[in-house]
Amino acid sequence: MTGSGSAEAPRVTIRRLVEVPEAERGFQPRRMTSPAELARRNAALLQLVAPALETIAAWAPAGARAGLRDRAEAALQGFDALHDRRPVADNRGGSGFNDSLWLTLLARAFAPRLVIESGTHKGHSAWLFRQACPDAEIHSFDISWDYLKHREADVSYHREDWSEADQKFSDTAESLVFFDDHMSHARRIEEAWARGFRLLLLDDNFPAHQLHATGGPPLPSLAMLLDPALRDGQELSWTRNGKAYSTVFREAEATRARGLVAAHLVLPELAPVTAQPPGSRLTVVKLVE
Ligand SMILES: C[S@@+](CC[C@H](N)C(=O)[O-])C[C@H]1O[C@@H](n2cnc3c(N)ncnc32)[C@H](O)[C@@H]1O
């Protein structure tokens, strides 16, 4: 018999791992830890990401094409243990579980010799890149270090916009550039191409009907640049957290940047399998030669 008066053993045993401050509850990642269930989840994730890996393998630096899928799979298998070791436990405002998984998987798969990121924030994604690419040269740019919580000893941190930096970059052919700074994707595409970079990762690539999804979205996003329905001078407006926002789409800017994009892929959302909060429409972009 079951019921409030029953003396049955509790069905769930609970063991406290860390003391979570009240303000951070709900932001602490939660995950399955049963090995058999993780293996089933990873098998489902592999199925989900396999078509994307096949597409982007052709865009990888020549030296990274062999073994790309195996490296991606290894990154996936080891990801939970890696994520548990992250130095920035509460990465609100930055990459969560799903985006961190994609960043790790792509960085391992592309095996770049040079990684540039714009948008350091608390330092979480630079840490991920260092774990995924132990031998790469890594530069992380942000205009503010107010939120910076973790620095890796051998990552170069720059407090400036990457377009204003004196830094000369070598090895642009074997590089990966990650833009997670909420700046115009049109601008970042033009800047990256002019500096010789051809493989980009753009975060927050939300289309015109989803601009409310993140604070200060990149305007225009790549999705907007490629949207044939948007007209020059069209106004877009949205609300978020009690404020009203609007922007005007400019076709001239879109045309210039659009012409530099050879191919792109919006990475599939992992949330249906991981049951973690949705990612930020991370997008891989191959620029024209
Ligand atoms: C979404 S956060 C980056 C999150 C981080 N990449 C992660 O995954 O944890 C965006 C960051 O971009 C920075 N930012 C804003 N404008 C920038 C600019 N012009 N250049 C570089 N970073 C900028 C902000 O200061 C903020 O720290």
The ligand as an SDF file (V2000), in Angstrom:
LIG
                    3D

 27 29  0  0  0  0  0  0  0  0999 V2000
   27.8170   36.5460  -24.9040 C   0  0  0  0  0  0  0  0  0  0  0  0
   29.2050   37.2150  -24.1440 S   0  0  0  0  0  0  0  0  0  0  0  0
   30.4790   36.0980  -24.6430 C   0  0  0  0  0  0  0  0  0  0  0  0
   30.3540   34.7470  -24.0190 C   0  0  0  0  0  0  0  0  0  0  0  0
   31.5600   33.8470  -24.0870 C   0  0  0  0  0  0  0  0  0  0  0  0
   32.0920   33.7610  -25.4360 N   0  0  0  0  0  0  0  0  0  0  0  0
   31.1840   32.4850  -23.5990 C   0  0  0  0  0  0  0  0  0  0  0  0
   30.8610   31.6300  -24.4340 O   0  0  0  0  0  0  0  0  0  0  0  0
   31.1490   32.2480  -22.4100 O   0  0  0  0  0  0  0  0  0  0  0  0
   29.4830   38.6430  -25.1140 C   0  0  0  0  0  0  0  0  0  0  0  0
   30.7260   39.4170  -24.7850 C   0  0  0  0  0  0  0  0  0  0  0  0
   31.0450   40.2490  -25.8910 O   0  0  0  0  0  0  0  0  0  0  0  0
   31.6810   41.3990  -25.3990 C   0  0  0  0  0  0  0  0  0  0  0  0
   31.7500   42.4440  -26.4250 N   0  0  0  0  0  0  0  0  0  0  0  0
   30.8730   43.4390  -26.6870 C   0  0  0  0  0  0  0  0  0  0  0  0
   31.3350   44.2010  -27.6960 N   0  0  0  0  0  0  0  0  0  0  0  0
   32.5220   43.6700  -28.0790 C   0  0  0  0  0  0  0  0  0  0  0  0
   33.4810   44.0070  -29.0670 C   0  0  0  0  0  0  0  0  0  0  0  0
   33.3330   45.0590  -29.8820 N   0  0  0  0  0  0  0  0  0  0  0  0
   34.5820   43.2220  -29.1770 N   0  0  0  0  0  0  0  0  0  0  0  0
   34.7640   42.1560  -28.3500 C   0  0  0  0  0  0  0  0  0  0  0  0
   33.8910   41.7960  -27.3880 N   0  0  0  0  0  0  0  0  0  0  0  0
   32.7890   42.5540  -27.2600 C   0  0  0  0  0  0  0  0  0  0  0  0
   30.8830   41.7290  -24.1490 C   0  0  0  0  0  0  0  0  0  0  0  0
   31.6510   42.5820  -23.3010 O   0  0  0  0  0  0  0  0  0  0  0  0
   30.6120   40.3480  -23.5660 C   0  0  0  0  0  0  0  0  0  0  0  0
   31.5780   40.0070  -22.6110 O   0  0  0  0  0  0  0  0  0  0  0  0
  1  2  1  0
  2  3  1  0
  2 10  1  0
  3  4  1  0
  4  5  1  0
  5  6  1  0
  5  7  1  0
  7  8  2  0
  7  9  1  0
 10 11  1  0
 11 12  1  0
 11 26  1  0
 12 13  1  0
 13 14  1  0
 13 24  1  0
 14 15  1  0
 14 23  1  0
 15 16  2  0
 16 17  1  0
 17 18  1  0
 17 23  2  0
 18 19  1  0
 18 20  2  0
 20 21  1  0
 21 22  2  0
 22 23  1  0
 24 25  1  0
 24 26  1  0
 26 27  1  0
M  CHG  2   2   1   9  -1
M  END
$$$$
